[in-house]
């Protein structure tokens, strides 16, 4: 495997671990308010990073709950201490900055700094503009992690705050803040969902055991981990063959209170068992059946429904189509330590005409879960003589250009 940018391997870089939908804990929030970060001899930039990490922890509490909005966190710091915190809980609810400022009792101290993982919004949508709330609060210093990925709005909030006399620092933990919302970032620029291909396979690339053997390849621990991933996407997609063979429920069982994602079924004929769980359980209203539609058209339709992320769970034909059409942006694969020789091959598409044109995986991250190995990686496709990430938008370079301009 290779790194996306050919730079420092992942394990040598700083990483911020984001918990999956941990919910709210009054004890944890009180502990964070009392905690004082140590002074770092490297100065103010190090302090900015420490407090931005705290804002990222706040943002992670909203993952899986805020779509089609991004997950955002904020902390208010005065005299080297976190005195208030907030995060965006769901679409339509107050944004992180407003929640943070609202949780602070009394007037904002003159030396206070507001740390926010994403550039404050500057337009009225489901909620008022956060820039206005920040200006009215009396905060004079703001630190921003990532700029707004939406081109028409990118940098506008920062410029409005500076025009009002506030000091705004940018570029603090930008990579981590951007990665937190990779699905939203892609959807807001393309209006197509970010696609994750997920499967459990044997070491010989099979999705199934031999005929008439028990269903599962991966361990209970791996399946529990995979269920947590469902809580972070807007839709789960399968083919009609998987529906008939497995009769899955595609529900969320491991994340309390998380909204049920759309359950999407692709079928050439449209003939599916009406008594299948997807069409007869309490979430039947969250099931969509697409008859004789191409996968790219289905994704376009889902994007128009404000579906920002899709998890493809199989079977092998659907996974193969997605790979052949270069529609996958990230893979989540659980490798079981066995070779089954089963009949269903993972990613059973046409494949590449030669090795150099095959999909590559970059920035791979591995984790042992039970007896299985979990791999999460971005895709890298070859287009002519150049290589291109699965996320074909130009967010990273666009953000860098904006960041340099805003730092002037």
N, C-alpha and C positions, 0 to 999 in steps of 0.2 A: 504494500500500500504506500501511497505517497501523500505528502501534505499538499493542500490546495495551492498554496503559494510557494512551495518549495522552501519555506523558512524553517523556523525552529520547530522540532517535533512537538506534538501536543502535550506530551507528558512533561516537557520542560517549561511550559508556559503556565502562567497563573490561570487558575480556573475558579469560577464561582459555581457552586452546585446549587441548583434550584430544586427545592422540594416540590412534590406533586400535590397541589391543592391541599395544603395542610389545614386550611380553615383558620378561624380566629381563636386565639387563646388569650384571655384577659391576663393570665399570669405572665405569659410570654411578653405581651405588649408592655406590661408594667416593668418587667425586667429590662426590656430594651430602653425604656425611658430613663432608668436609673444608671444604665451602663455608660461608662466614660471611656472612650477610646484612648489608648496611650499616645502620647506625642511621639512623632517619628522624626528622627534626626534628618531625614531627607526633606523636611519642610512641608509647606502647604500642599503641594501636589499629592504627597502621600496621605495627608489628612483628607483631601478631597476623595481619594480612592476609597479610603476606609468608610467614609460616610455614604459614598455612592453604593458600596457593597450592602450597607444597611437598607438603602432604598431598593436595591435589587431584591433583597429578601422580602421586603414588603410587596413588591410587584409580583413575586412568585405566588403569593397567596391568591391572586386573581386568575392564575392560569387555568384555562378551561371553562371559565365563567363569563368572560367579558366579550366574546365574539358577537358582532363583527368589529368590536373595538380592540385595541391592543391592551395588554397587561402593563400597568404602569404603577410605580411606587414612588413615594416621596417621604423625606424626613426633614424636619426643621431642627437646626442646630444653633445653639447659643452658648457662648463661653465654653466651647469644646464639648458640649453635651447635647445628646438628642433629647429635645423637649417635646416633640410631637411627631407622630407618624401617620401615614395614610396610604391606602391603595385603592385602585379602581375595582369595585366589587362585581359589577355587571353592567351591561349596556343600558343606558338610561339613568344610571345612578351617578352621583357626583364623581368627578374625576379625582385622581390621587391628590393633586395639589390642594383642591378644595377640602377634601376629607382631612388632610394633614393640618391645614390652617384652622379648620373648624374644631379639631380636637385639642388645640392649644387654648388654654384658658388665659384670659387677660390680653393685654396689648403685646404686639410682637416686639421683642427687644431690638434696640437700634443696631446691635452687631449680629443679628440673626442671619443665617444663610439657609436658603431652601434648596435642597438637593432633590432633583427629579430625574427619573431614568429616561424620560422622553420629553422632547421639546413641548412646552405648554401649548395647547390649542389656542388659536387666535380667531376662530369663527364660531358662530352659534349653530349648534346642531341639535342633538337630543338634550344637550345641556348648554348653559351659557359659556362664553369664552373664558378659559382659565387665566389668560393674560390679564383680563380686567379684574378678576378676583385677587390675583397676586398684587397688582398695583394698588388696589384699595386696601389690602391688608397691612401695608406699611413695610413689607419686606423690601430691603434695598439690595440684597445680594442673592443671586440665583446661580446654581451650578447644574448644567444639563448634560446628561449622558449621551443620548443619540438625538440627532435632528429628525424632524418629521419626515417620514419616507414618501409622503404624498407630494409629488413635484410642485403643484400649485401652492402648497402651504409651506414647503420646506424653507426654514429660516425666518419665516414671517413673524412667528411668535417671539423669537429672540430679538429681532429688530424692533418690535413694538415695545418690549421691555426696556431695551437700551434707550429708545427714544423717550421713554418716560423717566429716564434718569437712573435706572437700576444698573448695577454691575452684573454682567452675565459671563460666566466662564463656561466653555464648552470643551468637548473632547475627553471627558473623564470616563474611563471604562467604556468607551464607545463600542468596542467589539462585543463585550458582554451584554450591554444594553440592547444592541441591535439583534443579537442572537436570540434573546428572550422572545422576540416577536417575529421570527423568520417567516411564519405563515402569513401573518397580517401584512408584513412588508411586501411580500410578493403579490398578494391579492389586491392591495390598495393601488398598486401600479399597473397591474395587468387585468384585474377583474376576473381572474381565473384562480382556482384554489391551488394551494401548495399541496403537492402529492407525496405521500409517504407510502412506500411499499413495505408491507410487513408479512412475514411468514416464519413458520418453524420448519426446519428441514433437517434431514439426515446429512451425514458427511458425504454421501454420494448424490446429494442434490434432490432428494425425494421428499414430497410433501406427505406421503402416506406410507404405512407399513404394507406388508404383503396382504393380498385380499383375504377378507374374513378375520383379520386380526384386529385387536382393539384400536380405537380411534387415535389416541394421542401419541405423538412422537416426543414432545417436550415435557418437562417436569411440571408439577403443580406450581412450583415457585416461578418458573418462566411464564406460565400462563397467567399467573396473578400479576406479574410485572407487565405483561402485554395488555391486560385489562386496564391498568392505570393509564396506558397510552391512549386508550379509547376516550378517556375523560378529557383529553386535551385537544381533540379534533372535533370538527363540525359535522363530519359525515363518515360513514364506514361503507365501503363498496365491495360487493362480491358478484360473482357470476351466477347464473341460474343453476349451473351444474353443482356448485357448492351448496346452494340452497336445497336442491333435491337430495344430495348425498348426506349432508350434515344436519340439515334443519336447524341452523344456528339461531340464537336469540340476538346476538350483537348488542347486548346491553352493558351497562356499567354497573359493576358490583363492588368495586374497590374504592370508589371516591364518593364520599357522602355528599349528597346534595348537588352533584354535578348534573347539568342538563343532558338529557338523552340525545346523542347525535342522530342526524338523519341516517336511515338505513337504506342503502341504494342497491337495487338489484338490476343487473343487465341480462336481458333475454332476447335471443333472436326471434323466437316465436311468440313470446308473451304468455306462453302456457306454463304456469307455475302452480304448485299445489296450494289451493286456497286455504287449507287448514294449517299451513306452515306457521311457525311462531311469528314470523315477521308480519303476517297479515291477520293474525288472530289474537295477539296478546294486547296488553293495555297500551303499548306504544305503536299500535298499528297505524295510527295517524302520522307517525314519523317515518313511514316506509314509502319509498318512491320506486316504481317499476318503470324502467326504460325499455321499450320494445324496439328492437332493430335500429338502435342508435349507435353511432361510432363513439368510441371512448372519448375522443377529443370534444365532440359535440356535447356529450353528457357533462364533462367537466365545465364547459362553457355555460351550460344551463345552470349548473350548481353555483357557479360564480355569480350569476345574475340573481340568485336567491340569497346572496350574501354569505355563502358557504366559503370560508377562507381556507379551510384545510380538509383534505380527504385522505382517509386511511384505506388503502386497498389491501384486503385480507384474503384475496384468492378468488378462484383457484389459479392453477398454473397457467391456464390460457389467458385469463385477464391480466395476470402479472406479466406474462410474455408480451401481450399486446402493448401494455403500458411502457415496457422497456424498449420494444422495437420502435415505438413512436416517440421515444425520448421525452416522455411525460412525467417521469419520476424524478423528484428533487432530492429525496432522501430515502435510504433503506434502513429498516429495522429487521434484522434477521437473527433468529434464535437457532443456533446449531446444537443438535442433540448428538451425543457421542455414540452413534451407531450407524451402520450401513444397512438399509432395509431392502434395497432392490424393489421398492414399491412401484406401482404402476403410474403414479402421478408425479411428473417432473416439475420442479419449481422453474418459473420463468421459461415456459416451453413455447417460446415464440420462434421467429425466423432466425434470430441471432444476427451477428455481424458477419460481413463477408470476409473480414480478416481481423487479426488480433488488434491491429492499430486502430481500427474503427470501433472496437468494442467499448462498452461503458467502463469507466474507471471509477473507483471509489476513493475519495480523498477525505482528509481529516478524520480517519477512522478512530472510533472509540470502542474499546472492548471492556466487557464486564462478565465475570462468572456469576451466574444466577443458578443456584442449586448445582445440578450436574451439567448444565448447559452453558454455552458461551453466547453472549449477546453482542451483536455488532450494530453500531449506528454510524452511518457515514453519508456524506453528501455524494451526489453523482457528478461525474465529469464526462461530457460527451464530446466527440470529435465532429467538427463541422468544417468540411473541406480540409484546409491546411492548419486550421486553428482548433483550439480546445475551448469548450464552454461549459460552465457549470449548469446543472439542471435548472437552477434558478436563473433564467436567461435575461432577467432584468439587470439594470446597471446600478443597483442600489449602493453597493459598496463604493464604487468610484464616484458616484454622484454625491454620496454623503461626505467623502473625503474632500471633494472640490468645495462643497458647501462649508465643511469644517474649516478649511484653510481660509476661506473668505471671511467666515465669522470670527476667526481668531485674530484677524488683522487689527 
